[in-house]
Amino acid sequence: MMGTFAAMLAKKRIPTPAERFRADVSGDIEAVDGVLKITRIAVRYTLQLASDKRDEAQACFKTYLPGCPAAQSVIGCIDITHTLEMTDR
């Protein structure tokens, strides 16, 4: 997911080096019919960028999931939530 989002940002010339872009991921594992199953994944992106790029970054964030192979592989089986926190660079 992070890679797909970063690729979309790169197309808008928004750099994503490790010191400016990160994802913190957590999840829930529950017993479903006696079998442990990942039921939820929460992704919190943090991105430092030029203030004039915020709208473009937000547009990328709103549209990257349909083109993300990882997300599309599990949507419907695992609840995915994601947030984006942007700070000025």
Residue, then its C-alpha position, 0 to 999 in steps of 0.5 A: m500500500m505504501g509503495t502504491f501511494a508513494a508511486m502516485l506521489a512521485k508522479k506529482r513530484i512529491p518526494t517520499p524519502a524515508e525521513r519524510f514519508r512513513a507508515d505506521v501500521s497496526g492490526d487486529i487478530e481475532a478468533v473466527d470460528g476457532v481460527l485466528k484471522i487478521t480482521r482489521i488493518a489500520v495504516r497511518y501515513t505521515l508525510q512532510l511536503a511543501s505546503d503547495k503540494r497538499d491538495e495533490a497529496q490529498a488527491c493521491f491519498k483519496t484514490y490510491l487504494p483501487g490501484c493497489p494490488a495489496a489492498q485489492s487482494v484483501i479488501g472484503c476479507i480485512d477491514i482497512t482504514h487509513t489516514l494521512e497526516m501532512t506537515d509542512r517541510 
